[in-house]
Amino acid sequence: MITFTPLSGAARSSQTKPLAYLLQVDDVRILLDCGSPDWAPEPHHTIIPEGSEEPAYYWETYCNALRDVAPTIDLVLLSHGDLAHTGLYPYAYSRWGLKAPTYTTLPVQAMGRIAVSEDVEGLREEEDVGDENEGKPKLDSDSMDLADGPTSAPPPKKDGKKGKYVATLTEVQDAFDSINTLRYSQPTHLQGKCQGLTIIPFNAGHTLGGAIWKIRSPSSGTILYAVNINHMKERHLDGTVLMRQAGGGVFEPLARPDLLITDADRTTVLTSRRKDRDAALIGILYNTITSTLSSRSSLLMPCDASTRVLELLVLLDQHWNYSRLRYPICLLSRSGREMLTFVRSMMEWLGGTVSKEDVGEDGTGNRQANKRKRNDDDADEEALGAFALRFRHLEFFPNPQALLQTYSSKDPKLILAVPASLSHGPSRNLFADFAAVPDNVVLLTGRSEDGTLGHDLFEKWDDSQRADDKWDKGRIGSNIMMDGVLKLRMHHKVPLQGAELEAYQEKERAAKEKEAAQQAVLARNQRMLEADEDDSDSDTDSDAEEDEVRQALEGDLMDIDGDNKEDGGRRRKADRGAGDVDWGIDGDEGLTKQFLSYDIYLKGNVSKSISFFKSVGGQTTRFRMFPYVEKKRRVDEYGETIDVGMWLRKGKVLEEEAESDEAKSYRLQSLAEEDARKAVQEPPSKFVSSEVKVQLACRLLFVDMEGLNDGRAVKTIVPQINPRKMIIVHASSDATDALIESCANIRSMTKDIYSPAVGENVQIGQQTNSFSISISDELLASLKMSRFEDNEVGYVTGRIVAHANATVPILEPILTTPTMEKTVVKAAAKPKILGARPASKLPHSTMIGELKLTALKARLASVGVQAELIGEGVLICGAGAKGNTGSESLEDSVAVRKTAMGKVEIEGNVSDVYYTVRQEIYNLHALVAA
C-alpha cells in the first residue's frame, strides 16, 4: 500500500514552496525533497497574533511536521539543488535526527551545498536567528546533547524553538558530506529496512543534476516522482530525458508507471518562445549598456547562488563576446568562485551549447590578460573544462562594499546579486541605493516566493501590463517606470561602541572570573585527593620509564651522545621513516668519522689506513672510498629492544576506535574549543534593524528565465506518460483544476487523480503482506522461469514445510500418496450418455506485459517480416504490408489488433507468417505456464 502526505508545497495551496513530501511504501517511509522557505519575508506579510510579541510565520506548520517525522524517515531523495528542494535538510539532519540514507546526484549535492551555505551565511550576518550554539562553544548540557549520535533525541529546548531554523556552516558541510551520490540511470538496490526497493535517477532538466526519481517496489509497482522538469534544451543543460527529442514520445523506462507524482504550478502559463525571451533580455541589456555613455546607468539582476545563474552567465558571456562589450559583469556572491569551480569539474553533466570551444575563453590560450582582471587562483587550467565557462568579463565580489571600492556607483556595469528574492543579503542592500537612481534598470528573471520583496516587485510589474502582455500569456511585456516611496526594513551587524562595549567587556570579565574560580576549586579538590595517595610507587625506575614514555608521546626524542670515552662510540636516533627505531653504529667507524667525513675519492696521503690483511708485497696502503656505515639494530639480552613510542601510538589508535560516540563527540568538541580560542576573535557586535524609505525612480522589467515547462508541455507530457494513478502537488487551485480538466478530456487517461492538501493522507492500493520462503532444490529444478523487465517470473505449486532447524519455511513439491481402498457397495449402473460429465476447467497460462505495436513491428523487421501500422491499434504483417492486394498475398497476411487493455487479437490464415508473428508476441511477454 502507498500512503502519500504533503508536508509543504501541496496542491490547491497559496504557498507552493518549499517542497517536501512523505511517501510511505508498505513499511518504508521516504522523504521526497526537504526544502526551506525564505526566512526573511516582508513585515507586511507577517501576522502577529494577539497577546504575542513574536510574529507567526507560515512555515511553522511545515517545520513542526518535519520535526515530528524526521526520526522515523528511512530514506531521503533530493531532486534539485536549490533552496526550495534542499534548504532545510542540513538543519533537520543536525537538529531533528534526519539520519536516514540520503541519495541524489553529484551536481545536486554540490549546488545544494553552495546554495544553502550562501543563504545561511547571509542570514547570520544580518540578524540573530536565535541559535544558542553560535559564537563560542559552551560546555553545558544543551551543547552536549547537540553532539550526540543519530539515536539521540533532540533537546527539549530545540523542540520548542520557533522562528527561523537556520543551520550553521559546519552543519551544512556535515549534512551534505553524508549524502550518497548516483549517476543518471544508475539503479541502486537498497538494503536494510528498504530491502526490495530500487531507486533510479533520470535527467529532469531545469537545474544542473536535477533528477526524476523512479522508485520500484515489488509489492506496490513503479512510482515516478517528477517535479520542476523542463523538456526544452537550454544553453547549459539538455532537456529532460522524459521526452525523447527524436521522434517524440515518452522515454520507455518511464512510461506507464503505477503512480506519477508531478507538479502543476505552470499549467495555466503560456511561456514565450526562447528566441523572444533572449531577444528581450539582450535588447534591454543593449539599450541600457549603450546608453550608459550619456546617462551613466547600470543594471541589477537578482539571481540565485548556484542553479539558474549558470544560464544567465552563459547567455551574457556569449552576448558580451559577440558584441565586443567592455563593461564589467559583477557577481555579488560569497560562493561565486567555488560554484564555478564545481561546475567546471562536472562538464559531463552539462549540455546545451556549452562545450570547451564555444563558451568562456575561446581556446586561444591567451590567459595573461584575464589573470590581471579576474586574479583567480584556479589550479586546474589543464583539467576538463579548462576553456569552458571561463567568463572573461565576469568579476567576483563578496559584498557591496567591495564592489564600491573597485567601481564607482556612477560607472556603468551589470550586477548579478544574490539572492533572487531580494529578502536579504547583497541584492537587498544594493536595491535600496540602486532603485533611487533614475535610468537604472532592475531586471527580474523569476517570480520569487510569496511574501518577499522580489515577488512584490513582480506583482507590481505584472499589474502594470496590459491584459495581453501579462507574463503568463506568452508575450514579453515592457519595462515600467517605478515611482512612489517604498519602505524597507534593513538588518545590519555593527560593532559595539561606548557604554555597550564596556558593558559587554564587564560581562565577559565576570564570566571569566567565575570560570577561573570554578577551575581553582576543582584543582584544589584534585590536589587533596592526590595528597592521600601513597608516594612509594614513584621510585627512580618508574620516573625513568615515565620520562621515556613522555618523550615518546611528545615526539621530542633528540640524538643522545654517548658519554663512554673508552670506545668513543656514539648513538643517535634513526630516521623517522624507519619506524622510530634506534640504530647503533660501530665504534671504529664512528671514531673515523670524527676526523673526516667526505663522499668523494681522495688521492694522495690525505687519508690512509693500513689494511688488516697482508698482501704478497707486504702491507699496502688503502685509500678510503665513499664511506658506508652499516647500521645495526640496538639489542639487549632478550633480543631486539621494544619501541615504546610505536606501541603508544598504536594504543592511541585503538582507543580512538573503541571510544563511544559520547566520548568522541566530547573530544571533538574540546578540539573545537581549542581552535576557537586560537582563532582570531571577532570584535563584539550587535544586530540592528532600521526602516529605510526608498524613493523609487528606476525602471523595472520581468523576463521569465526560470527554465520550467509551461502549460502546453505539461498537458502533452502527462497523457503520454499515461500513469495508472496520479498525484498533483506544488500547484495553485487554478493550475490544479486546469490539469485535472485537461486529463479528463482524454479517454485513455486515468481517472484516479488526487490533489491532497497539506497534511492530508492519500492511500493507494491495499496493504500487502509479504513473506520469505525458500524453494527446495527439487522444486527449483522443475520451474520454468520467464524474464520480465528486471525480474524472473514463474508459476509454482507446492507445500510449505517448516523444519525445526530452519528459520525460513521451505516450499517443497506435492507428493502423491496412495489412498486406502474402501469397500463401496455398487449401485445399479446408470446408462452412460455422451456429454453428461461435468465440464472441468483446464489450467491456462498467463502472459505478463503490455504489447506495443511499434516494438512488435521492430522485432518482425529483424526476423524479415514486413509490417505496417494502419489505423489505430492495427498492425498488418506479411504480404499485405507490401501493398499487394492479390488473393495469394492476403493468404500470407496477418492482422494484429489491440482491442482493449490486456487483449490482443491475431487474425490471419495458418501460415509461416502467422506462427512467426505469434511467437514474436510471446517473446514480448513473460509467459507463466500453468
Rosetta blueprint (number, residue, H / E / L):
1 M L
2 I E
3 T E
4 F E
5 T E
6 P E
7 L E
8 S E
9 G L
10 A L
11 A L
12 R L
13 S L
14 S L
15 Q L
16 T L
17 K L
18 P L
19 L L
20 A E
21 Y E
22 L E
23 L E
24 Q E
25 V E
26 D L
27 D L
28 V E
29 R E
30 I E
31 L E
32 L E
33 D L
34 C L
35 G L
36 S L
37 P L
38 D L
39 W L
40 A L
41 P L
42 E L
43 P H
44 H H
45 H H
46 T L
47 I E
48 I L
49 P L
50 E L
51 G L
52 S L
53 E L
54 E L
55 P L
56 A E
57 Y L
58 Y L
59 W L
60 E H
61 T H
62 Y H
63 C H
64 N H
65 A H
66 L H
67 R H
68 D H
69 V H
70 A H
71 P H
72 T H
73 I L
74 D L
75 L E
76 V E
77 L E
78 L L
79 S L
80 H L
81 G L
82 D L
83 L H
84 A H
85 H H
86 T H
87 G L
88 L L
89 Y H
90 P H
91 Y H
92 A H
93 Y H
94 S H
95 R H
96 W L
97 G L
98 L L
99 K L
100 A L
101 P L
102 T E
103 Y E
104 T E
105 T E
106 L H
107 P H
108 V H
109 Q H
110 A H
111 M H
112 G H
113 R H
114 I H
115 A H
116 V H
117 S H
118 E H
119 D H
120 V H
121 E H
122 G H
123 L H
124 R H
125 E L
126 E L
127 E L
128 D L
129 V L
130 G L
131 D L
132 E L
133 N L
134 E L
135 G L
136 K L
137 P L
138 K L
139 L L
140 D L
141 S H
142 D H
143 S H
144 M H
145 D H
146 L H
147 A L
148 D L
149 G L
150 P L
151 T L
152 S L
153 A L
154 P L
155 P L
156 P H
157 K H
158 K H
159 D H
160 G L
161 K L
162 K L
163 G L
164 K L
165 Y L
166 V L
167 A L
168 T L
169 L H
170 T H
171 E H
172 V H
173 Q H
174 D H
175 A H
176 F H
177 D H
178 S L
179 I L
180 N E
181 T E
182 L E
183 R L
184 Y L
185 S L
186 Q L
187 P L
188 T E
189 H E
190 L L
191 Q L
192 G H
193 K H
194 C H
195 Q L
196 G L
197 L L
198 T E
199 I E
200 I E
201 P E
202 F E
203 N E
204 A L
205 G L
206 H L
207 T L
208 L L
209 G L
210 G L
211 A E
212 I E
213 W E
214 K E
215 I E
216 R E
217 S E
218 P L
219 S L
220 S L
221 G E
222 T E
223 I E
224 L E
225 Y E
226 A E
227 V L
228 N L
229 I L
230 N L
231 H L
232 M L
233 K L
234 E L
235 R L
236 H L
237 L L
238 D L
239 G L
240 T L
241 V L
242 L L
243 M E
244 R L
245 Q L
246 A L
247 G L
248 G L
249 G L
250 V E
251 F L
252 E H
253 P H
254 L H
255 A L
256 R L
257 P L
258 D L
259 L E
260 L E
261 I E
262 T E
263 D E
264 A L
265 D L
266 R L
267 T L
268 T L
269 V L
270 L E
271 T L
272 S L
273 R L
274 R H
275 K H
276 D H
277 R H
278 D H
279 A H
280 A H
281 L H
282 I H
283 G H
284 I H
285 L H
286 Y H
287 N H
288 T H
289 I H
290 T H
291 S L
292 T H
293 L H
294 S H
295 S H
296 R L
297 S L
298 S L
299 L E
300 L E
301 M E
302 P E
303 C L
304 D L
305 A L
306 S L
307 T L
308 R L
309 V H
310 L H
311 E H
312 L H
313 L H
314 V H
315 L H
316 L H
317 D H
318 Q H
319 H H
320 W H
321 N H
322 Y H
323 S H
324 R L
325 L L
326 R L
327 Y L
328 P L
329 I E
330 C E
331 L E
332 L E
333 S L
334 R L
335 S L
336 G H
337 R H
338 E H
339 M H
340 L H
341 T H
342 F H
343 V H
344 R H
345 S L
346 M L
347 M H
348 E H
349 W H
350 L L
351 G L
352 G L
353 T L
354 V L
355 S L
356 K L
357 E L
358 D L
359 V L
360 G L
361 E L
362 D L
363 G L
364 T L
365 G L
366 N L
367 R L
368 Q H
369 A H
370 N H
371 K H
372 R H
373 K H
374 R H
375 N L
376 D L
377 D L
378 D L
379 A L
380 D L
381 E L
382 E L
383 A L
384 L L
385 G L
386 A L
387 F L
388 A L
389 L L
390 R L
391 F L
392 R L
393 H L
394 L E
395 E E
396 F E
397 F E
398 P L
399 N L
400 P H
401 Q H
402 A H
403 L H
404 L H
405 Q H
406 T H
407 Y L
408 S L
409 S L
410 K L
411 D L
412 P L
413 K L
414 L E
415 I E
416 L E
417 A E
418 V L
419 P L
420 A L
421 S L
422 L L
423 S L
424 H L
425 G H
426 P H
427 S H
428 R H
429 N H
430 L H
431 F H
432 A H
433 D H
434 F H
435 A L
436 A L
437 V L
438 P L
439 D L
440 N L
441 V E
442 V E
443 L E
444 L E
445 T L
446 G L
447 R L
448 S L
449 E L
450 D L
451 G L
452 T L
453 L H
454 G H
455 H H
456 D H
457 L H
458 F H
459 E H
460 K H
461 W H
462 D H
463 D H
464 S L
465 Q L
466 R L
467 A H
468 D H
469 D H
470 K L
471 W L
472 D L
473 K E
474 G L
475 R L
476 I L
477 G L
478 S L
479 N L
480 I E
481 M E
482 M L
483 D L
484 G L
485 V E
486 L E
487 K E
488 L E
489 R E
490 M E
491 H E
492 H E
493 K E
494 V E
495 P E
496 L L
497 Q L
498 G H
499 A H
500 E H
501 L H
502 E H
503 A H
504 Y H
505 Q H
506 E H
507 K H
508 E H
509 R H
510 A H
511 A H
512 K H
513 E H
514 K H
515 E H
516 A H
517 A H
518 Q H
519 Q H
520 A H
521 V H
522 L H
523 A H
524 R H
525 N H
526 Q H
527 R H
528 M H
529 L H
530 E H
531 A H
532 D L
533 E L
534 D L
535 D H
536 S H
537 D H
538 S L
539 D L
540 T H
541 D H
542 S H
543 D H
544 A H
545 E H
546 E H
547 D H
548 E H
549 V H
550 R H
551 Q H
552 A H
553 L H
554 E H
555 G L
556 D L
557 L L
558 M L
559 D L
560 I L
561 D L
562 G L
563 D L
564 N L
565 K L
566 E L
567 D L
568 G L
569 G L
570 R L
571 R E
572 R E
573 K L
574 A L
575 D L
576 R H
577 G H
578 A H
579 G L
580 D L
581 V L
582 D L
583 W E
584 G E
585 I L
586 D L
587 G H
588 D H
589 E H
590 G H
591 L H
592 T H
593 K H
594 Q H
595 F H
596 L L
597 S L
598 Y L
599 D L
600 I L
601 Y L
602 L L
603 K L
604 G L
605 N L
606 V L
607 S L
608 K E
609 S E
610 I E
611 S L
612 F L
613 F L
614 K L
615 S E
616 V L
617 G L
618 G E
619 Q L
620 T L
621 T E
622 R E
623 F E
624 R L
625 M L
626 F L
627 P L
628 Y L
629 V L
630 E L
631 K L
632 K E
633 R E
634 R L
635 V E
636 D E
637 E L
638 Y L
639 G E
640 E E
641 T L
642 I L
643 D L
644 V H
645 G H
646 M H
647 W H
648 L H
649 R H
650 K H
651 G H
652 K H
653 V H
654 L H
655 E H
656 E H
657 E H
658 A H
659 E L
660 S L
661 D H
662 E H
663 A H
664 K H
665 S H
666 Y H
667 R H
668 L H
669 Q H
670 S H
671 L H
672 A H
673 E H
674 E H
675 D H
676 A H
677 R H
678 K H
679 A L
680 V L
681 Q L
682 E L
683 P L
684 P L
685 S E
686 K E
687 F E
688 V E
689 S E
690 S E
691 E E
692 V E
693 K E
694 V E
695 Q E
696 L L
697 A L
698 C L
699 R E
700 L E
701 L E
702 F E
703 V L
704 D L
705 M L
706 E L
707 G L
708 L L
709 N L
710 D L
711 G H
712 R H
713 A H
714 V H
715 K H
716 T H
717 I H
718 V H
719 P H
720 Q H
721 I H
722 N L
723 P L
724 R L
725 K L
726 M E
727 I E
728 I E
729 V E
730 H L
731 A L
732 S L
733 S H
734 D H
735 A H
736 T H
737 D H
738 A H
739 L H
740 I H
741 E H
742 S H
743 C H
744 A H
745 N L
746 I L
747 R L
748 S L
749 M L
750 T L
751 K L
752 D L
753 I E
754 Y E
755 S L
756 P L
757 A L
758 V L
759 G L
760 E L
761 N L
762 V E
763 Q E
764 I E
765 G L
766 Q L
767 Q L
768 T L
769 N L
770 S L
771 F L
772 S L
773 I L
774 S E
775 I E
776 S L
777 D H
778 E H
779 L H
780 L H
781 A H
782 S L
783 L L
784 K L
785 M L
786 S E
787 R E
788 F E
789 E L
790 D L
791 N E
792 E E
793 V E
794 G L
795 Y L
796 V L
797 T L
798 G L
799 R E
800 I E
801 V E
802 A L
803 H L
804 A L
805 N L
806 A L
807 T L
808 V L
809 P L
810 I E
811 L E
812 E E
813 P L
814 I L
815 L L
816 T L
817 T L
818 P L
819 T L
820 M L
821 E L
822 K L
823 T L
824 V L
825 V L
826 K L
827 A L
828 A L
829 A L
830 K L
831 P L
832 K L
833 I L
834 L L
835 G L
836 A L
837 R L
838 P L
839 A L
840 S L
841 K L
842 L L
843 P L
844 H L
845 S L
846 T E
847 M E
848 I E
849 G L
850 E L
851 L L
852 K L
853 L H
854 T H
855 A H
856 L H
857 K H
858 A H
859 R H
860 L H
861 A H
862 S H
863 V L
864 G L
865 V L
866 Q L
867 A E
868 E E
869 L E
870 I L
871 G L
872 E L
873 G L
874 V E
875 L E
876 I E
877 C E
878 G E
879 A H
880 G H
881 A H
882 K H
883 G L
884 N L
885 T L
886 G L
887 S H
888 E H
889 S H
890 L H
891 E H
892 D L
893 S E
894 V E
895 A E
896 V E
897 R E
898 K E
899 T E
900 A E
901 M L
902 G L
903 K E
904 V E
905 E E
906 I E
907 E E
908 G E
909 N L
910 V L
911 S L
912 D H
913 V H
914 Y H
915 Y H
916 T H
917 V H
918 R H
919 Q H
920 E H
921 I H
922 Y H
923 N H
924 L L
925 H L
926 A E
927 L E
928 V E
929 A L
930 A L
